[in-house]
Amino acid sequence: MKILWIMPASLLVCCAGETPPAMDIDASTDTDTDTDADTDADSDTDTDTDTDTDTDTDTDTDTDTSTWECTEPGDCVDAYDCTDHDCTGHVCQTWVALGWCLVDGVCVTEWSHDPLDECQVCDNSLDYYDWSDADGIPCHDQYECTYGDTCVEGSCQGTFYSCDDSLACTEDNCEGDGGCDFDPVDGMCAIGGACWDAGVQDPSNPCVECDPALDQEAWSHNDGAGCDDGDPCTGNDICSGGACGGDVIEDAYEPNDSSASPFNLGSTGSNNSWPEGTATPTLYGPGDIDVFTFRDGEDFAFAMRPRADLTGLPSTADYELCAYFQCDSADSEYSVSCQEGDSSTWGSLQGCCSTNGAGMDEQVILNPDCASGITDDTGTMYVFVSNYSTTDWTCEQYTLSWGDS
């Protein structure tokens, strides 16, 4: 580049014939407009106006795109699967795609949580280059004694609570959801708000005990242990299935629970005195019935009147007494009338029943007529004793009197 210097005439005149003084003028007009106004404090006015017009105006303001030179879109592909690209005016445009975030050089899908902080999430609409606060979602603040943990302003917060059952035999632990877990220590049970040593029985039931090996928070069966079921009608009481029970104390007349196995009282005759005999059985337990038999023979000139009485019944016992007569010889004329009691039948046999009420004596007197033209009415008397009310049972003895009246 040529530079034209214009000198004042006076200077030229005064300096005619002389060489003009040298001027240190740096004509390097570097078009790099780097506003680097290099004002070198030396009096040498270095007008080096370094106009570095490098158009690299870094527009990466975290708004949308980053750019570099290109000739076609393929030149703009980068290392990230979560960015989109384009080439416009030989300049690459690249940006984070919808549904993604690019955090610390790693692509994450939208709504994914920060692996190190569950209250930080990728929210492309808020910030696609960093994690965003995930407020209002459930979280776990790592404290077991808090509940309702929720993300608030990017951090997990819960409501504190405490667990204490005031028992020395338990370890009190929070479950993290507002609940508590009270674990009994080894060798102990925590039952009903109290501590129990191994082998200790429930004060109200000797048939259960503290057995830590089976259950530390409930009584365990103490089967095989001796006990008292409080029932005077049972014996050999023993624990079974957590309850006390014993064998029913049977009277000397059992088994006599059906007509197939009646107890034979003996025999009497129409000329014998009343009563021929007595028995003192018990009617127990629930469902028990007593069946007895005796023979009654008709003596010449003495009419047969087979009879049975119940006396001495327990005050709460409402027993029913029934008797039926089976003739040794009978025909179609066979009949039985009731001198005492109400007519009844049992299969093909006829008889009489008495039900006077709880604690009341019962009596039946039969008048059998076995056959027409036959004067001998000898036969067998079947006596049934049962619980008429079917609710009140006792093993107290009653007295059965039997014979011919």
JOSUL-V924704 format. One record per residue. N is the residue number from 0. RES is the residue in one small letter. SS is DSSP state (@ for helix, = for strand, . for the rest). PSI is psi in whole degrees, 0 to 359 (none if undefined). OMEGA is omega in whole degrees, 0 to 359 (* if undefined). Layout:
<<N | RES | SS | PSI | OMEGA> <N | RES | SS | PSI | OMEGA>>
This chain:
<<0 | m | . | 133 | 178> <1 | k | . | 141 | 181> <2 | i | . | 129 | 180> <3 | l | . | 122 | 180> <4 | w | . | 130 | 179> <5 | i | . | 121 | 182> <6 | m | . | 147 | 175> <7 | p | . | 148 | 184> <8 | a | @ | 323 | 181> <9 | s | @ | 324 | 180> <10 | l | @ | 315 | 180> <11 | l | @ | 322 | 183> <12 | v | @ | 313 | 186> <13 | c | @ | 336 | 184> <14 | c | . | 14 | 182> <15 | a | . | 136 | 180> <16 | g | . | 358 | 178> <17 | e | . | 159 | 176> <18 | t | . | 130 | 181> <19 | p | . | 146 | 179> <20 | p | . | 144 | 180> <21 | a | . | 144 | 180> <22 | m | . | 120 | 182> <23 | d | . | 88 | 182> <24 | i | . | 111 | 180> <25 | d | . | 100 | 184> <26 | a | . | 17 | 181> <27 | s | . | 87 | 180> <28 | t | . | 61 | 178> <29 | d | . | 116 | 185> <30 | t | . | 3 | 174> <31 | d | = | 88 | 185> <32 | t | = | 55 | 178> <33 | d | . | 100 | 190> <34 | t | . | 24 | 170> <35 | d | . | 64 | 185> <36 | a | . | 84 | 184> <37 | d | . | 69 | 182> <38 | t | . | 86 | 177> <39 | d | . | 118 | 188> <40 | a | . | 359 | 173> <41 | d | . | 149 | 187> <42 | s | . | 353 | 176> <43 | d | . | 80 | 186> <44 | t | . | 81 | 182> <45 | d | . | 99 | 183> <46 | t | . | 32 | 181> <47 | d | . | 83 | 182> <48 | t | . | 58 | 180> <49 | d | . | 73 | 183> <50 | t | = | 73 | 182> <51 | d | = | 95 | 184> <52 | t | . | 31 | 177> <53 | d | . | 109 | 185> <54 | t | . | 12 | 182> <55 | d | . | 59 | 177> <56 | t | . | 93 | 187> <57 | d | . | 99 | 182> <58 | t | . | 11 | 181> <59 | d | . | 79 | 181> <60 | t | . | 25 | 179> <61 | d | . | 25 | 179> <62 | t | . | 300 | 183> <63 | d | . | 315 | 193> <64 | t | . | 160 | 165> <65 | s | = | 152 | 189> <66 | t | . | 152 | 166> <67 | w | . | 168 | 187> <68 | e | = | 150 | 181> <69 | c | . | 164 | 172> <70 | t | . | 340 | 179> <71 | e | . | 160 | 183> <72 | p | @ | 329 | 181> <73 | g | @ | 339 | 179> <74 | d | @ | 348 | 189> <75 | c | @ | 359 | 182> <76 | v | . | 130 | 178> <77 | d | . | 193 | 186> <78 | a | . | 3 | 187> <79 | y | . | 134 | 178> <80 | d | . | 349 | 186> <81 | c | . | 15 | 179> <82 | t | = | 151 | 174> <83 | d | = | 157 | 187> <84 | h | = | 158 | 172> <85 | d | = | 156 | 177> <86 | c | = | 114 | 181> <87 | t | = | 121 | 181> <88 | g | . | 41 | 180> <89 | h | . | 20 | 177> <90 | v | = | 128 | 179> <91 | c | = | 136 | 172> <92 | q | = | 126 | 178> <93 | t | = | 143 | 183> <94 | w | = | 159 | 179> <95 | v | = | 129 | 183> <96 | a | . | 156 | 175> <97 | l | . | 143 | 180> <98 | g | . | 9 | 181> <99 | w | = | 162 | 168> <100 | c | = | 149 | 175> <101 | l | = | 97 | 186> <102 | v | = | 120 | 180> <103 | d | . | 40 | 176> <104 | g | . | 13 | 181> <105 | v | = | 131 | 177> <106 | c | = | 130 | 176> <107 | v | = | 143 | 180> <108 | t | = | 153 | 183> <109 | e | . | 141 | 181> <110 | w | . | 4 | 172> <111 | s | . | 146 | 181> <112 | h | = | 149 | 172> <113 | d | = | 122 | 181> <114 | p | . | 337 | 182> <115 | l | . | 353 | 183> <116 | d | = | 104 | 184> <117 | e | = | 350 | 178> <118 | c | = | 10 | 174> <119 | q | = | 136 | 186> <120 | v | = | 156 | 173> <121 | c | = | 115 | 176> <122 | d | = | 98 | 186> <123 | n | . | 331 | 182> <124 | s | . | 341 | 180> <125 | l | . | 311 | 182> <126 | d | = | 115 | 183> <127 | y | = | 2 | 176> <128 | y | = | 6 | 181> <129 | d | = | 167 | 176> <130 | w | = | 151 | 177> <131 | s | = | 156 | 178> <132 | d | = | 134 | 180> <133 | a | . | 63 | 186> <134 | d | . | 146 | 173> <135 | g | . | 356 | 180> <136 | i | . | 153 | 178> <137 | p | = | 151 | 180> <138 | c | . | 185 | 177> <139 | h | . | 115 | 185> <140 | d | . | 9 | 178> <141 | q | . | 2 | 175> <142 | y | . | 120 | 182> <143 | e | . | 335 | 182> <144 | c | . | 37 | 170> <145 | t | = | 157 | 177> <146 | y | = | 165 | 181> <147 | g | = | 31 | 183> <148 | d | = | 128 | 183> <149 | t | = | 146 | 177> <150 | c | = | 125 | 178> <151 | v | = | 119 | 180> <152 | e | . | 42 | 174> <153 | g | . | 3 | 178> <154 | s | = | 154 | 183> <155 | c | = | 127 | 182> <156 | q | = | 138 | 178> <157 | g | = | 172 | 179> <158 | t | = | 126 | 183> <159 | f | = | 146 | 173> <160 | y | . | 171 | 182> <161 | s | . | 159 | 180> <162 | c | . | 125 | 179> <163 | d | . | 112 | 180> <164 | d | . | 4 | 177> <165 | s | . | 19 | 178> <166 | l | . | 131 | 182> <167 | a | . | 345 | 185> <168 | c | . | 11 | 180> <169 | t | = | 152 | 171> <170 | e | = | 120 | 186> <171 | d | = | 123 | 182> <172 | n | = | 142 | 174> <173 | c | = | 144 | 180> <174 | e | . | 355 | 175> <175 | g | . | 356 | 179> <176 | d | . | 19 | 183> <177 | g | . | 350 | 180> <178 | g | . | 168 | 181> <179 | c | = | 154 | 176> <180 | d | = | 120 | 182> <181 | f | = | 97 | 184> <182 | d | = | 121 | 177> <183 | p | = | 145 | 178> <184 | v | . | 163 | 182> <185 | d | . | 139 | 176> <186 | g | . | 7 | 182> <187 | m | = | 161 | 172> <188 | c | = | 144 | 173> <189 | a | = | 101 | 186> <190 | i | = | 131 | 175> <191 | g | . | 33 | 177> <192 | g | . | 20 | 179> <193 | a | = | 159 | 179> <194 | c | = | 140 | 181> <195 | w | = | 138 | 176> <196 | d | = | 155 | 178> <197 | a | . | 135 | 178> <198 | g | . | 352 | 180> <199 | v | . | 134 | 180> <200 | q | = | 154 | 173> <201 | d | = | 125 | 182> <202 | p | . | 336 | 182> <203 | s | . | 356 | 181> <204 | n | = | 104 | 182> <205 | p | = | 354 | 183> <206 | c | = | 6 | 171> <207 | v | = | 151 | 184> <208 | e | = | 170 | 173> <209 | c | = | 116 | 177> <210 | d | = | 92 | 184> <211 | p | . | 334 | 181> <212 | a | . | 336 | 180> <213 | l | . | 313 | 182> <214 | d | = | 124 | 181> <215 | q | = | 356 | 183> <216 | e | = | 11 | 177> <217 | a | = | 155 | 178> <218 | w | = | 145 | 178> <219 | s | = | 151 | 180> <220 | h | = | 140 | 179> <221 | n | . | 51 | 187> <222 | d | . | 141 | 178> <223 | g | . | 348 | 180> <224 | a | . | 147 | 176> <225 | g | = | 152 | 182> <226 | c | . | 182 | 176> <227 | d | . | 113 | 183> <228 | d | . | 1 | 177> <229 | g | . | 8 | 181> <230 | d | . | 114 | 180> <231 | p | . | 351 | 183> <232 | c | . | 5 | 178> <233 | t | = | 158 | 177> <234 | g | = | 173 | 181> <235 | n | = | 44 | 183> <236 | d | = | 137 | 181> <237 | i | = | 152 | 180> <238 | c | = | 135 | 177> <239 | s | = | 125 | 180> <240 | g | . | 26 | 179> <241 | g | . | 6 | 180> <242 | a | = | 155 | 180> <243 | c | = | 134 | 178> <244 | g | = | 161 | 181> <245 | g | = | 176 | 178> <246 | d | = | 138 | 177> <247 | v | = | 130 | 178> <248 | i | . | 109 | 183> <249 | e | . | 148 | 176> <250 | d | . | 179 | 186> <251 | a | . | 356 | 186> <252 | y | . | 353 | 180> <253 | e | . | 154 | 356> <254 | p | . | 127 | 177> <255 | n | . | 49 | 186> <256 | d | . | 2 | 180> <257 | s | . | 168 | 179> <258 | s | @ | 344 | 179> <259 | a | @ | 341 | 180> <260 | s | @ | 59 | 180> <261 | p | . | 159 | 175> <262 | f | = | 127 | 183> <263 | n | = | 116 | 183> <264 | l | = | 335 | 182> <265 | g | = | 214 | 182> <266 | s | = | 159 | 180> <267 | t | = | 181 | 178> <268 | g | = | 164 | 185> <269 | s | . | 346 | 179> <270 | n | . | 5 | 182> <271 | n | . | 159 | 179> <272 | s | . | 153 | 176> <273 | w | . | 141 | 347> <274 | p | . | 158 | 175> <275 | e | . | 326 | 180> <276 | g | = | 173 | 178> <277 | t | = | 157 | 175> <278 | a | = | 151 | 180> <279 | t | . | 71 | 180> <280 | p | . | 178 | 172> <281 | t | = | 152 | 178> <282 | l | . | 94 | 185> <283 | y | . | 149 | 355> <284 | g | . | 199 | 185> <285 | p | . | 130 | 181> <286 | g | . | 352 | 182> <287 | d | . | 142 | 168> <288 | i | . | 155 | 178> <289 | d | = | 129 | 180> <290 | v | = | 128 | 181> <291 | f | = | 158 | 173> <292 | t | = | 155 | 169> <293 | f | = | 154 | 180> <294 | r | = | 142 | 177> <295 | d | = | 120 | 181> <296 | g | = | 143 | 182> <297 | e | . | 121 | 177> <298 | d | . | 150 | 183> <299 | f | . | 130 | 176> <300 | a | . | 6 | 176> <301 | f | . | 119 | 182> <302 | a | . | 144 | 180> <303 | m | . | 133 | 174> <304 | r | . | 76 | 179> <305 | p | = | 140 | 189> <306 | r | = | 152 | 174> <307 | a | = | 137 | 179> <308 | d | = | 146 | 170> <309 | l | = | 127 | 176> <310 | t | = | 168 | 179> <311 | g | . | 33 | 181> <312 | l | . | 148 | 174> <313 | p | . | 147 | 187> <314 | s | . | 331 | 182> <315 | t | . | 357 | 185> <316 | a | . | 127 | 177> <317 | d | . | 88 | 186> <318 | y | = | 153 | 174> <319 | e | = | 134 | 178> <320 | l | = | 123 | 177> <321 | c | = | 145 | 178> <322 | a | = | 140 | 182> <323 | y | = | 144 | 185> <324 | f | = | 131 | 178> <325 | q | = | 114 | 181> <326 | c | = | 146 | 174> <327 | d | . | 325 | 177> <328 | s | . | 126 | 183> <329 | a | . | 152 | 173> <330 | d | . | 197 | 184> <331 | s | . | 349 | 180> <332 | e | . | 1 | 182> <333 | y | . | 133 | 177> <334 | s | = | 157 | 177> <335 | v | = | 127 | 175> <336 | s | = | 160 | 185> <337 | c | = | 114 | 172> <338 | q | = | 326 | 172> <339 | e | = | 132 | 179> <340 | g | . | 178 | 181> <341 | d | = | 142 | 183> <342 | s | = | 143 | 181> <343 | s | = | 163 | 176> <344 | t | = | 153 | 175> <345 | w | = | 102 | 188> <346 | g | . | 236 | 180> <347 | s | . | 357 | 183> <348 | l | = | 150 | 177> <349 | q | = | 154 | 180> <350 | g | = | 201 | 185> <351 | c | = | 149 | 179> <352 | c | = | 152 | 178> <353 | s | = | 126 | 177> <354 | t | . | 90 | 185> <355 | n | . | 346 | 180> <356 | g | . | 171 | 186> <357 | a | . | 130 | 176> <358 | g | . | 0 | 185> <359 | m | . | 145 | 176> <360 | d | . | 150 | 178> <361 | e | = | 147 | 181> <362 | q | = | 138 | 172> <363 | v | = | 136 | 175> <364 | i | = | 124 | 185> <365 | l | = | 151 | 176> <366 | n | = | 90 | 184> <367 | p | = | 148 | 173> <368 | d | = | 102 | 192> <369 | c | . | 320 | 182> <370 | a | . | 154 | 180> <371 | s | . | 137 | 178> <372 | g | . | 0 | 179> <373 | i | . | 124 | 182> <374 | t | . | 346 | 181> <375 | d | . | 110 | 181> <376 | d | . | 28 | 180> <377 | t | . | 143 | 180> <378 | g | = | 197 | 183> <379 | t | = | 133 | 178> <380 | m | = | 126 | 174> <381 | y | = | 122 | 182> <382 | v | = | 127 | 179> <383 | f | = | 130 | 174> <384 | v | = | 125 | 181> <385 | s | = | 165 | 179> <386 | n | = | 111 | 185> <387 | y | . | 326 | 183> <388 | s | . | 333 | 180> <389 | t | . | 10 | 180> <390 | t | . | 318 | 182> <391 | d | . | 117 | 181> <392 | w | . | 140 | 177> <393 | t | . | 150 | 179> <394 | c | . | 16 | 176> <395 | e | . | 144 | 182> <396 | q | = | 152 | 168> <397 | y | . | 167 | 180> <398 | t | = | 126 | 175> <399 | l | = | 119 | 175> <400 | s | = | 141 | 185> <401 | w | = | 157 | 180> <402 | g | = | 204 | 179> <403 | d | = | 128 | 185> <404 | s | . | none | *>>
